[in-house]
Amino acid sequence: MKTLKPGEMKTLVVGLGLLLAVVVANAQDGFEVTGRVVDASGGGPLAGAQIVAAGGTGTVADRNGAFRVRVSSDDPHVTISFLGYLTQTLTVSEGQTDLGTISMEISPTSLNEIIVSATSQNYRSDFKGSNFTISPRDISNTNPLNTEEVLKTVPGVNIVGDMGLSNRPNISIRGSWGRRSRKILLLEDGSPAAPAPYIAPGTYYNPLSDRVQAIEVYKGADMLRYGPNNMYGAVNYITALPPQAPELRVKLVGGSRNYATGLFSYGGTWQNLGALVEAVHKKFDGFTDNAEVEVLNLNAKIFAKLSEDQSLYFKVSAQFEDNQATLSALTPFTFRVDPKQQPFDAEYFDMRRYGMDIIHKWLISPTMSLTSKVYASDFERDWWRQVTTVIRAADVQAYVGDKIFNERYSYLSGLTFGDEDYVRVGRITDGRESTTDSQWVFTVSGIQETFEADWQGGGKTHHFEGAIKLHQESYRDRYLAANNSRWARTGNPTSDNKYHLWSVSGHVRNEFNINRINVTPILRFEHIEMYRQNVLAAAQDPDTMSPDAGKLHSSYNVVMPGLTVGYEISGGEVYGSVYQGFIAPSKIFGFFVERNGVLTDPLEGENVNIKPELSLNLELGWQGSVLDGRVSGQAALFSTTVRNFIAAGENELFMQPGRVHIRGFEVGLAAMLTSSASPHSLRLSLNATMLTSEVLEGVLQDKDMFSTVVHNSATRQEFIDRVNSNRQAYELYIRNDRG
C-alpha cells in the first residue's frame, strides 16, 4: 500500500473539495417536483401524460397519473400535455415541490368519437340515459383474449360465443336477438363496423381486442344520435390513439392449442401531430379438430391539431382472416363421445376488410363547432362449407365407405349405438362429397355533418346538436355449388342477388339545463330506399330487355322522437327516458309484402310495403356514487314493447307481424376496497341483469323446428309439454284423419 506524501495529500483534499462544490452547486441548480394529472370532468388519471420541464427534462405520468420530474432553478416551468386535452404550463418553486392534483380540460377541438374521457365512473355523463363504459384501465387490467370477454361484464349485455377469437360475436342487449349481433348497432370509433348496417347488419367483422382502448355501450333515448338499429342498444369500440411520448411496443402472448398473439406498434406525438401504426397477428387451433383460425390486422392513424380552431383525424385499416370454420360438426351424441371431433376438414372461411375514416372539426366560434366525417369500408368473404346430412351412428361406415370412415370417423369404432344416436356426415352423391360457397361482397360509404352550439338562457348554458348523414351500401350475395369434390374452390352459381341501399338521416337534440334538472328532447328521421335484383334469373331470361330487369324496390320513412329527463342528486343523477326505436328491414324480411296481415313474397309488379320493426322504449335509472365515492355505478329498470315484430331468430319469422314486450332490471356497481392514500387499489365489481319477455300477438313460423333439426324422444316430449302448457299459443295441424 502506497503512503501519500504531504504535498500529494494536499492536492487530493483540494480536488475533493472542488468536486464537492460542483456537486453542491449542481444540486442547488434544480429541484424535483411531483404531482398527479387527472381529467377535469371525470377525475380519472391521465396515464401517459407528458410532463416536460424547461430545459428538456421530461417524464410521463404512470397508470395512476402520478409523476416526478426535475426542474431547473433558473427556469422553473413545467409543461403538461396529453393528446386531445388543453396543454398547461405551470410555474413552480422550491417551496412548492408537490403540485397536487392537476386537472386537464378536454380541448374544444377534440373529437367525441375517439377521445375517451378519463373517469373513475363506469358511464359517460354527457350521454343522457343508460350507458356503460369499459375504461382503458379496465381493459389493461383484464388483458382480454377477445372483446366478448369484457362485454360480458356489462349489465344488460348477453354473449353467446361460437368462435374462439370473437371474430363474429353474438351480442344481445336488453333481450335482443343475439345471433351475429343483428339487432344492435356496432360502431368502431363512431363509424359503422358491420359489413352493411341496414341490409346485412350481422357482425362478420369485429376489431381485435389488442387494438381496442375502451368500449362504450349505449342504451336509452340518446341512442337516436348514432344510427339505425337503435331499438336495443349500441356498442362503440374506441381504438388506441397515438401515445404522448414516442413509443415502440411489442407484445407476444402464447397459450394452449397453439394460441399466439403478436403486436407491433410505433407511435408518438410531435408538437401538434400524433401518429400510430399497428400490426396484430393472432393464431389459434380452435376448440375442436380442424378449427384453425389466423387473423392479421394492420392499421395506421394520424391526429393533428391544424390550428387553434381546427383538428383532423385520419385512419386506415385492413383485416384478413383465414378460418377453418364450421357450425355443423357436432350432434348431441358426438358431443358426448368426443366434443373435439370435427370431421369437415375442407371447410374454409376467407375474409378481408378495408376501412377508412376522416374526421375534421372546426370551431366556428368559442361556442359553435362543425364536425365533418367521411367513412368507407370494403368487405369480402368466401365461406366454403361441405354439404352435410344427419344419419344414424350405426349406419355411418356403410354410408361414407371404409376410406372416409377410417380417415375421419374412426373414433366411432367399437362403440355401441342407440336408435337415437346420430352423426353429421358429408353427403355422398355418386360416391363423392360436395361443397358450396356463400360469397359476400359489400361496399359502404357515408358522409356526416354535425353542428353543435352552446347557448345561454335563464342564466344557464344549454347545448344544441344537429346532424345530417348520407349513407350508401351495396351487397352482392352469391351462392356456388361444386359437386365433384369437397375440396373444390369454384363452382356453378345457384343464386346471385344484388342489393343496394341509400339513406338520408339526421337528428336534432337540445340539452336544457334548469337548476338541477336537465331535459333533453331528441328527434331522429330516416328515409331509406333500397332494391334487390336476382341477376342470375335476369341473365337466364332471354326476354330480358334492361339491366334493371327484375329489380324489386322498397322505400320507407321513420320518425323517432325521444326525451330524457335527469335530476342531479348528491353524488349522481336519477333519470328517465322514453323514445321510439326501429330495426331496419334487412335482406331477411325487407322485400316481403303484407297481404291481409300476412307476410308473403310479392307478385310480379306488386309494390313492397313492408314496415320496419318499431318499439316504445322506457327506462328509469340512477347513476353516480355513494359512501363518499367508495361505491359507484348505475342501475336501471327498462321496458321495450316492439310492434310489427318480424325477425325473431335464425329461420324464425313472424309471418303475421307480432307484438313483444321485454322488461327487466340491470345494475353495475364497483366498490373500492382500498383507501385513496394506498399505493395499491383493489376493486370489487358486480354486474347483474334480470329480464322477462312475452309474445303478445303474432304468428311465428320456425323453419328449422321440423326440417333441419332431428328430434329424439326427449326433445319431442319437451316440445309437447310446452304446447300443452300454453295451448292457445300454438296452431297445430294433423297429417291425416288419424291425427
C-alpha positions in Angstrom: 0.0 0.0 0.0 1.4 3.4 -1.1 1.7 6.2 1.6 0.8 9.7 0.3 3.3 12.4 0.8 2.2 15.7 2.4 2.0 17.5 -1.0 0.1 14.8 -2.6 -2.4 14.7 0.4 -3.0 18.5 0.0 -3.7 18.1 -3.7 -6.2 15.3 -3.1 -8.1 17.3 -0.4 -8.3 20.3 -2.7 -9.6 18.2 -5.6 -12.2 16.5 -3.4 -13.3 19.9 -2.2 -13.7 21.3 -5.7 -15.7 18.1 -6.7 -18.0 18.5 -3.7 -18.5 22.2 -4.6 -19.5 21.3 -8.1 -21.9 18.6 -6.9 -23.5 21.0 -4.3 -23.8 23.7 -7.0 -25.5 21.3 -9.4 -27.8 20.1 -6.6 -28.7 23.7 -5.8 -29.3 24.4 -9.5 -32.5 22.3 -9.6 -35.2 20.5 -7.6 -37.7 17.8 -8.0 -41.5 18.3 -8.2 -44.3 15.7 -8.0 -47.9 15.8 -9.0 -50.9 13.8 -10.4 -52.6 14.5 -13.7 -56.4 13.8 -14.0 -59.3 14.5 -16.3 -61.1 17.6 -15.2 -64.6 16.3 -15.9 -64.3 12.7 -14.7 -61.5 12.8 -12.3 -59.8 9.8 -13.7 -56.0 9.6 -14.1 -54.4 10.5 -17.4 -51.8 7.7 -17.7 -49.1 8.6 -20.2 -49.5 12.4 -19.9 -46.2 14.1 -20.9 -44.5 16.3 -18.4 -41.6 18.4 -19.7 -39.5 20.8 -17.6 -38.0 23.9 -19.2 -34.6 22.8 -20.4 -35.7 19.4 -21.7 -36.0 17.1 -18.7 -39.2 15.1 -19.1 -41.2 12.1 -18.0 -44.7 10.6 -18.4 -47.4 10.0 -15.8 -47.8 6.5 -14.6 -51.1 4.5 -14.6 -52.3 6.5 -11.6 -51.5 9.8 -13.3 -48.6 10.4 -10.9 -45.2 11.9 -12.0 -41.9 13.1 -10.6 -39.7 15.4 -12.7 -36.6 17.6 -12.0 -36.9 21.3 -12.6 -34.2 23.9 -13.2 -34.0 26.7 -10.6 -33.1 29.1 -13.4 -36.3 28.4 -15.4 -38.9 26.7 -13.0 -41.6 25.9 -15.5 -43.4 22.6 -16.3 -45.5 21.9 -19.3 -48.1 19.1 -19.2 -49.7 17.8 -22.4 -52.0 14.9 -23.4 -53.4 14.3 -26.8 -56.9 15.8 -27.0 -56.5 18.0 -23.9 -55.5 21.6 -23.4 -51.8 21.9 -22.7 -50.9 23.6 -19.4 -47.7 25.3 -18.4 -47.1 25.8 -14.6 -44.6 27.9 -12.8 -43.2 26.1 -9.7 -40.8 27.0 -6.9 -38.6 25.1 -4.5 -41.2 25.8 -1.8 -43.9 24.1 -3.8 -42.4 20.7 -4.7 -45.8 18.9 -4.6 -48.1 20.3 -7.3 -51.0 18.2 -6.1 -53.8 17.2 -8.5 -53.6 18.9 -11.9 -56.9 18.8 -13.7 -56.8 19.0 -17.5 -59.7 20.1 -19.7 -60.6 18.3 -23.0 -59.7 20.6 -25.9 -62.6 22.1 -27.8 -61.1 20.7 -31.0 -61.1 17.1 -29.6 -63.3 14.5 -31.3 -66.0 12.8 -29.2 -65.7 9.6 -31.4 -62.1 8.9 -30.4 -61.3 10.7 -27.2 -62.0 8.7 -24.0 -62.6 10.9 -21.0 -60.6 9.5 -18.1 -63.0 8.9 -15.3 -63.5 6.5 -12.3 -67.1 6.2 -13.2 -68.4 3.4 -15.5 -70.6 5.8 -17.6 -70.4 8.9 -19.7 -72.1 11.9 -18.1 -72.6 13.7 -21.4 -74.7 10.7 -22.7 -78.2 11.2 -21.3 -79.6 8.0 -20.1 -78.3 4.5 -19.6 -74.8 3.8 -20.9 -71.7 1.8 -19.7 -68.0 2.5 -20.3 -65.2 -0.1 -20.1 -62.3 2.1 -19.4 -58.7 1.8 -20.8 -57.6 0.8 -17.2 -60.2 -1.9 -17.1 -59.1 -3.3 -20.4 -55.5 -3.1 -19.4 -56.1 -4.9 -16.2 -58.2 -7.6 -17.9 -55.8 -8.2 -20.9 -58.7 -9.9 -22.7 -58.3 -12.6 -25.4 -61.3 -11.1 -27.2 -63.8 -8.3 -26.9 -66.6 -10.7 -25.8 -64.6 -11.4 -22.6 -65.1 -7.8 -21.4 -68.5 -7.2 -22.9 -69.8 -10.0 -20.6 -69.2 -7.7 -17.7 -71.7 -5.0 -18.9 -75.2 -5.1 -17.3 -77.9 -5.7 -19.9 -75.5 -7.5 -22.3 -75.5 -11.2 -23.0 -72.9 -13.0 -25.1 -73.3 -16.4 -26.8 -69.8 -17.3 -28.2 -69.2 -19.7 -31.1 -65.8 -18.5 -32.3 -62.7 -18.6 -30.1 -61.4 -15.1 -31.1 -64.9 -13.5 -31.2 -64.4 -12.8 -34.9 -68.2 -12.9 -35.3 -69.7 -12.0 -31.9 -73.2 -12.7 -30.9 -74.2 -9.7 -28.7 -77.6 -9.3 -27.2 -78.6 -6.1 -25.4 -81.7 -6.0 -23.3 -83.2 -9.1 -24.8 -82.5 -8.6 -28.4 -81.9 -11.5 -30.8 -78.2 -12.1 -30.4 -77.3 -14.1 -33.5 -74.4 -12.2 -35.1 -75.5 -9.1 -33.2 -78.0 -8.4 -35.9 -80.3 -6.2 -33.9 -77.8 -3.9 -32.3 -75.7 -1.1 -33.8 -72.0 -1.9 -33.9 -69.5 1.0 -34.2 -65.8 1.5 -34.4 -64.6 5.0 -33.4 -68.2 6.1 -34.0 -68.4 4.7 -37.6 -70.4 1.7 -38.7 -68.5 -1.6 -38.3 -71.0 -4.1 -39.6 -70.5 -5.0 -43.3 -73.8 -3.4 -44.2 -75.6 -1.9 -41.2 -79.0 -1.7 -42.9 -79.2 -4.6 -45.4 -77.0 -7.1 -43.7 -76.1 -6.0 -40.1 -74.6 -9.3 -39.0 -71.2 -8.7 -37.4 -68.9 -10.7 -39.7 -66.1 -8.2 -38.7 -65.1 -7.4 -35.2 -62.0 -5.4 -34.1 -59.3 -7.4 -32.3 -59.2 -6.7 -28.6 -55.4 -5.9 -28.7 -56.1 -2.6 -30.5 -59.2 -1.6 -28.5 -58.6 1.1 -25.9 -62.1 1.4 -24.5 -65.6 0.2 -25.1 -68.9 2.2 -24.7 -72.3 0.6 -24.6 -75.2 2.9 -25.3 -78.9 2.4 -24.3 -81.7 4.9 -23.8 -83.1 7.8 -25.9 -79.6 9.3 -26.7 -79.2 6.1 -28.9 -81.0 8.1 -31.6 -77.9 10.1 -32.2 -75.9 7.2 -33.7 -77.8 5.4 -36.4 -80.2 2.7 -37.4 -81.0 -0.5 -35.4 -81.3 1.7 -32.3 -84.1 -0.3 -30.6 -82.0 -2.2 -28.0 -78.5 -0.6 -27.8 -75.1 0.0 -29.5 -71.5 -0.9 -28.9 -68.8 1.5 -29.8 -65.2 0.2 -29.9 -62.7 3.0 -29.4 -59.3 2.1 -30.7 -56.0 3.4 -29.3 -54.8 6.9 -30.0 -51.1 7.8 -30.6 -49.2 7.8 -27.3 -48.0 11.2 -26.0 -44.3 10.2 -26.0 -42.7 8.3 -28.9 -43.1 4.6 -28.1 -42.2 1.3 -29.7 -44.4 -1.5 -28.3 -44.0 -5.2 -28.8 -46.4 -7.7 -27.3 -46.1 -11.5 -27.5 -48.6 -13.9 -25.9 -48.9 -17.7 -26.1 -51.2 -20.3 -24.8 -52.6 -23.8 -25.2 -53.9 -25.2 -28.5 -51.2 -23.1 -30.3 -52.8 -19.8 -29.3 -50.4 -17.0 -30.2 -50.7 -13.2 -30.4 -48.1 -10.8 -31.7 -48.5 -7.0 -31.6 -46.1 -4.4 -33.0 -46.8 -0.7 -32.8 -44.9 2.5 -33.1 -46.3 6.0 -32.5 -45.9 9.2 -30.7 -46.9 12.9 -30.6 -44.6 15.6 -32.1 -45.8 19.1 -31.5 -49.4 19.1 -32.8 -49.2 15.8 -34.7 -49.8 12.4 -33.3 -49.3 9.2 -35.4 -49.6 5.5 -34.8 -49.0 2.4 -36.8 -50.0 -1.1 -35.6 -49.9 -4.7 -36.7 -51.6 -7.5 -34.8 -51.4 -11.2 -35.7 -53.4 -13.9 -34.0 -53.4 -17.6 -34.4 -55.4 -20.3 -32.7 -56.1 -24.0 -33.3 -59.7 -23.7 -32.0 -61.5 -25.8 -29.5 -62.1 -28.7 -31.9 -60.2 -30.5 -34.6 -59.9 -28.8 -38.0 -60.8 -25.4 -36.5 -57.7 -23.3 -37.0 -58.0 -19.6 -37.3 -55.5 -16.9 -38.3 -56.1 -13.1 -38.3 -53.9 -10.2 -39.4 -54.9 -6.6 -38.7 -53.0 -3.6 -40.0 -53.9 0.0 -39.2 -52.5 3.5 -39.1 -53.9 6.8 -37.8 -53.0 10.4 -37.6 -54.4 13.0 -35.2 -53.4 16.6 -36.0 -54.2 19.9 -34.4 -54.2 22.1 -37.5 -54.7 25.3 -35.7 -56.3 26.7 -32.5 -59.7 26.1 -34.0 -59.3 23.0 -36.3 -58.3 19.4 -35.9 -58.1 16.4 -38.2 -58.2 12.6 -37.7 -57.4 10.1 -40.4 -57.4 6.3 -40.0 -57.0 3.4 -42.4 -57.2 -0.3 -41.5 -57.2 -3.7 -43.1 -58.1 -7.1 -41.6 -57.6 -10.5 -43.1 -58.8 -13.8 -41.8 -58.3 -17.5 -42.7 -60.5 -19.8 -40.7 -61.5 -23.5 -40.9 -64.9 -22.5 -39.6 -67.8 -24.9 -39.3 -71.1 -24.6 -37.5 -72.5 -28.1 -38.2 -70.0 -30.7 -37.0 -71.5 -31.7 -33.6 -74.6 -33.6 -32.6 -75.6 -34.3 -29.0 -74.3 -37.9 -29.5 -70.9 -36.9 -30.9 -70.5 -34.2 -28.2 -70.9 -36.8 -25.5 -68.5 -39.2 -27.2 -65.7 -36.7 -28.0 -66.5 -32.9 -28.2 -63.3 -32.1 -30.1 -64.3 -34.2 -33.2 -64.8 -32.1 -36.3 -64.7 -34.2 -39.5 -65.3 -31.5 -42.1 -61.6 -30.7 -42.9 -62.4 -29.0 -46.2 -64.5 -26.1 -44.7 -62.8 -22.8 -45.2 -63.7 -19.2 -44.4 -61.7 -16.4 -46.0 -62.4 -12.7 -45.2 -60.8 -9.3 -45.9 -62.0 -5.9 -44.9 -60.6 -2.4 -45.6 -61.8 0.7 -43.8 -61.2 4.4 -43.8 -62.3 7.3 -41.5 -61.6 11.0 -42.0 -62.9 13.4 -39.3 -62.4 17.2 -39.4 -63.6 19.5 -36.6 -63.8 23.3 -37.0 -64.5 25.7 -34.1 -66.6 28.3 -35.8 -66.6 30.3 -32.6 -65.9 29.5 -28.9 -69.5 28.2 -28.6 -70.1 26.7 -32.0 -68.4 23.8 -33.9 -68.9 21.9 -37.1 -67.6 18.3 -37.4 -67.4 16.6 -40.8 -66.9 12.8 -41.1 -66.3 10.6 -44.2 -66.2 6.9 -43.7 -65.9 3.9 -46.1 -65.4 0.2 -45.9 -65.0 -2.7 -48.4 -65.7 -6.2 -47.2 -65.5 -9.6 -49.0 -65.8 -13.2 -47.7 -65.9 -16.7 -49.1 -67.3 -19.5 -46.9 -66.8 -22.9 -48.4 -68.9 -25.5 -46.5 -69.4 -29.2 -47.1 -72.9 -30.4 -47.9 -73.9 -32.5 -44.9 -76.6 -34.8 -43.7 -77.5 -36.4 -40.4 -77.7 -40.2 -40.2 -77.8 -42.8 -37.5 -74.5 -43.5 -35.9 -74.8 -47.3 -36.7 -75.0 -46.5 -40.4 -72.0 -44.1 -40.8 -69.4 -46.6 -42.1 -71.8 -48.1 -44.6 -72.8 -44.7 -45.8 -69.4 -42.9 -46.2 -67.3 -46.0 -47.1 -64.3 -47.5 -45.4 -61.8 -44.9 -46.6 -63.6 -41.8 -45.3 -64.7 -43.7 -42.2 -61.1 -44.6 -41.3 -59.8 -41.1 -42.1 -62.4 -39.0 -40.1 -64.9 -41.2 -38.2 -62.7 -43.9 -36.7 -63.4 -42.6 -33.2 -66.8 -44.4 -33.6 -65.1 -47.8 -33.9 -66.1 -50.2 -31.2 -68.9 -48.1 -29.8 -72.4 -49.3 -29.2 -75.2 -47.1 -30.7 -78.8 -46.5 -29.7 -81.7 -45.8 -32.0 -81.5 -42.0 -31.3 -77.7 -41.6 -31.7 -77.0 -39.5 -34.8 -73.9 -38.3 -36.6 -73.5 -35.4 -39.1 -71.5 -36.5 -42.2 -70.7 -35.2 -45.6 -73.5 -36.1 -48.0 -72.4 -38.7 -50.6 -73.6 -38.3 -54.1 -72.3 -40.7 -56.8 -69.6 -41.8 -54.4 -68.3 -38.2 -53.8 -68.7 -35.5 -51.2 -69.6 -32.0 -52.4 -69.3 -28.4 -51.2 -70.9 -25.0 -51.5 -69.7 -21.4 -51.3 -71.5 -18.4 -49.7 -69.8 -15.4 -51.3 -70.5 -11.9 -50.0 -69.1 -8.6 -51.3 -70.0 -5.3 -49.5 -69.1 -1.7 -50.0 -70.3 1.0 -47.6 -69.7 4.8 -47.5 -71.1 7.8 -46.0 -70.7 11.5 -45.1 -72.0 13.2 -42.0 -72.1 16.8 -40.8 -72.7 17.6 -37.1 -73.3 21.1 -35.8 -73.0 21.9 -32.1 -73.6 25.1 -30.2 -73.8 26.2 -26.6 -76.3 28.9 -25.8 -77.4 30.9 -22.8 -80.8 31.1 -21.3 -82.2 31.7 -17.8 -78.6 32.1 -16.5 -77.7 28.5 -17.6 -75.7 27.1 -20.5 -77.7 24.8 -22.9 -76.4 22.6 -25.7 -77.8 22.1 -29.2 -76.7 19.3 -31.6 -77.9 18.7 -35.1 -76.6 16.3 -37.7 -77.4 15.0 -41.2 -75.9 11.9 -42.9 -75.9 10.5 -46.4 -75.2 6.7 -46.5 -75.0 4.1 -49.2 -74.3 0.4 -49.2 -74.2 -2.3 -51.8 -74.2 -6.1 -51.3 -73.6 -8.9 -53.7 -74.8 -12.3 -52.4 -73.7 -15.3 -54.5 -74.1 -19.0 -53.8 -71.9 -21.6 -55.7 -72.2 -25.4 -55.7 -69.4 -27.8 -56.5 -70.5 -31.5 -56.8 -67.2 -33.1 -57.7 -65.1 -32.7 -54.6 -65.3 -31.4 -51.0 -62.0 -29.5 -51.8 -63.4 -27.5 -54.7 -62.9 -23.8 -54.6 -65.0 -22.8 -57.5 -68.4 -24.0 -58.7 -71.6 -23.2 -60.6 -73.8 -20.3 -59.4 -77.1 -21.4 -57.9 -78.2 -17.9 -56.8 -76.9 -14.4 -57.4 -78.6 -11.4 -55.8 -77.6 -7.8 -55.8 -78.8 -5.4 -53.1 -78.3 -1.6 -53.0 -79.4 0.9 -50.4 -79.1 4.6 -49.8 -80.4 6.7 -47.0 -80.6 10.2 -45.7 -80.9 10.5 -41.9 -80.4 13.1 -39.2 -81.2 14.2 -35.8 -81.8 17.4 -33.7 -81.2 17.4 -30.0 -81.1 20.0 -27.3 -80.0 19.7 -23.7 -81.8 22.2 -21.5 -80.3 22.8 -18.0 -82.7 24.2 -15.4 -81.1 24.3 -12.0 -80.6 20.7 -11.1 -82.9 19.4 -13.8 -81.8 18.6 -17.4 -84.3 18.0 -20.1 -83.0 16.5 -23.4 -85.5 16.1 -26.3 -84.3 14.4 -29.5 -85.8 13.7 -32.8 -84.3 11.4 -35.5 -85.6 10.8 -39.0 -84.6 8.2 -41.6 -85.5 8.0 -45.3 -84.4 4.7 -46.9 -84.6 3.4 -50.5 -83.3 0.0 -51.5 -83.7 -2.6 -54.1 -83.0 -6.3 -54.7 -82.2 -7.8 -58.1 -81.9 -11.5 -58.9 -79.2 -11.0 -61.5 -78.9 -14.8 -62.2 -82.5 -15.1 -63.1 -82.2 -11.9 -65.3 -79.2 -13.4 -67.1 -81.0 -16.6 -67.8 -84.1 -14.9 -69.2 -83.9 -14.5 -73.0 -86.6 -11.8 -72.9 -84.6 -9.5 -70.6 -84.7 -6.0 -72.1 -82.9 -3.9 -69.5 -80.1 -4.2 -66.9 -82.8 -3.2 -64.4 -84.9 -6.2 -65.1 -86.1 -8.0 -62.0 -85.4 -5.2 -59.6 -87.6 -5.1 -56.5 -87.8 -1.7 -54.9 -88.6 -0.8 -51.3 -88.7 2.6 -49.5 -89.9 3.9 -46.2 -89.6 6.7 -43.7 -89.2 6.6 -40.0 -89.6 9.4 -37.4 -88.2 8.7 -33.9 -88.9 11.1 -31.1 -87.2 10.7 -27.7 -87.0 12.5 -24.4 -84.6 12.2 -21.4 -85.1 14.0 -18.1 -82.4 13.9 -15.4 -82.3 15.3 -11.9 -79.0 15.8 -10.0 -78.7 14.4 -6.6 -75.9 14.1 -4.2 -73.1 12.1 -5.9 -75.0 11.4 -9.1 -78.3 11.6 -11.0 -81.6 9.9 -11.4 -83.1 9.9 -14.9 -85.9 8.6 -17.1 -86.2 8.3 -20.8 -88.7 7.4 -23.5 -88.2 7.0 -27.2 -89.2 5.2 -30.3 -86.6 2.8 -31.8 -86.5 0.9 -35.0 -84.9 -2.0 -36.7 -84.2 -1.6 -40.4 -85.7 -4.2 -42.7 -82.7 -6.2 -43.8 -82.4 -8.7 -46.6 -84.1 -11.2 -44.3 -87.5 -9.5 -44.4 -87.0 -6.3 -46.3 -88.7 -7.4 -49.6 -91.9 -9.0 -48.3 -95.4 -7.6 -48.9 -98.0 -7.7 -46.1 -101.2 -9.0 -47.6 -104.3 -9.3 -45.3 -102.0 -9.2 -42.3 -99.7 -11.9 -43.5 -96.2 -11.5 -44.9 -95.6 -13.2 -48.3 -93.4 -12.8 -51.4 -94.7 -10.1 -53.8 -96.5 -10.9 -57.0 -95.0 -9.6 -60.3 -95.5 -5.9 -60.4 -96.6 -5.7 -56.7 -95.1 -2.9 -54.6 -93.2 -3.9 -51.5 -95.0 -2.4 -48.4 -93.0 -3.9 -45.5 -92.7 -1.7 -42.5 -89.8 -1.6 -40.1 -89.9 -3.0 -36.6 -90.8 -0.2 -34.2 -90.6 0.0 -30.4 -91.6 2.0 -27.4 -88.7 2.1 -25.1 -88.9 3.3 -21.4 -86.2 3.4 -18.7 -85.8 4.7 -15.2 -82.4 4.7 -13.7 -79.7 6.1 -11.4 -76.0 6.6 -11.9 -73.4 8.0 -9.5 -71.6 7.2 -6.3 -72.4 6.7 -2.6 -70.4 6.3 0.6 -68.0 9.1 -0.1 -67.3 7.8 -3.6 -66.2 4.3 -2.4 -69.2 2.7 -4.3 -70.1 3.9 -7.7 -72.2 2.6 -10.6 -75.6 2.6 -12.1 -78.9 0.8 -12.1 -82.0 0.9 -14.4 -85.4 -0.5 -14.9 -86.3 -0.9 -18.6 -89.3 -1.8 -20.8 -89.3 -2.4 -24.6 -92.6 -3.0 -26.4 -92.0 -4.0 -30.0 -94.7 -3.8 -32.7 -94.5 -5.2 -36.2 -92.1 -7.7 -34.8 -90.8 -10.0 -37.6 -87.3 -11.3 -37.3 -87.3 -13.5 -34.2 -84.3 -15.8 -34.7 -82.4 -17.9 -37.1 -85.0 -19.1 -39.7 -87.8 -17.8 -37.4 -90.1 -15.2 -38.8 -93.4 -13.8 -37.6 -95.4 -14.3 -40.8 -98.1 -12.4 -39.1 -96.1 -9.5 -37.6 -96.1 -9.7 -33.8 -96.0 -7.6 -30.7 -93.5 -8.4 -28.0 -92.9 -7.0 -24.5 -89.5 -7.2 -22.8 -88.9 -5.7 -19.3 -86.1 -6.1 -16.9 -83.7 -4.6 -14.3 -79.9 -4.2 -14.7 -77.2 -3.0 -12.3 -73.5 -2.4 -12.4 -71.6 -1.5 -9.2 -68.0 -1.1 -8.3 -66.7 -0.8 -4.7 -63.2 0.4 -3.9 -61.8 -1.8 -1.1 -58.6 0.2 -0.5 -58.2 3.7 0.7 -57.3 6.6 -1.6 -54.0 7.0 0.2 -52.9 3.5 -0.5 -50.4 3.0 -3.4 -52.4 -0.1 -4.4 -56.0 -0.4 -5.5 -58.4 -3.3 -5.1 -61.9 -3.0 -6.6 -64.9 -5.3 -6.4 -67.3 -5.2 -9.4 -70.9 -6.5 -9.6 -73.0 -6.6 -12.7 -76.4 -8.3 -13.0 -79.3 -8.4 -15.3 -82.8 -9.8 -14.9 -85.4 -9.7 -17.7 -88.5 -11.4 -19.0 -90.1 -11.4 -22.4 -93.6 -12.1 -23.6 -95.1 -12.5 -27.1 -98.4 -10.6 -27.0 -99.6 -11.3 -30.6 -98.4 -12.6 -34.0 -97.9 -15.9 -35.7 -94.3 -17.3 -35.7 -93.0 -19.8 -38.3 -89.9 -21.8 -37.3 -88.5 -23.3 -40.5 -85.9 -25.4 -38.6 -88.1 -27.0 -36.0 -89.2 -30.0 -38.0 -86.8 -29.8 -41.0 -83.1 -29.5 -40.3 -83.5 -30.5 -36.7 -83.6 -34.2 -35.9 -85.5 -34.8 -32.7 -85.1 -37.5 -30.2 -87.7 -38.7 -27.7 -86.6 -36.1 -25.1 -86.8 -33.1 -27.4 -90.1 -34.3 -28.8 -91.5 -34.6 -25.2 -90.1 -31.2 -24.3 -92.0 -29.7 -27.3 -95.2 -31.5 -26.4 -95.0 -30.3 -22.8 -94.5 -26.7 -24.0 -97.5 -26.9 -26.3 -99.7 -28.4 -23.6 -98.7 -25.8 -21.0 -99.8 -22.9 -23.3 -102.1 -24.5 -25.8 -103.6 -21.2 -27.1 -100.2 -20.1 -28.3 -99.8 -22.8 -30.9 -101.6 -23.7 -34.1 -101.4 -27.5 -34.7 -102.0 -29.3 -38.0 -102.7 -33.0 -38.4 -101.2 -35.1 -41.2 -104.2 -37.5 -41.8 -107.6 -38.5 -40.4 -105.9 -40.5 -37.7 -104.4 -37.3 -36.1 
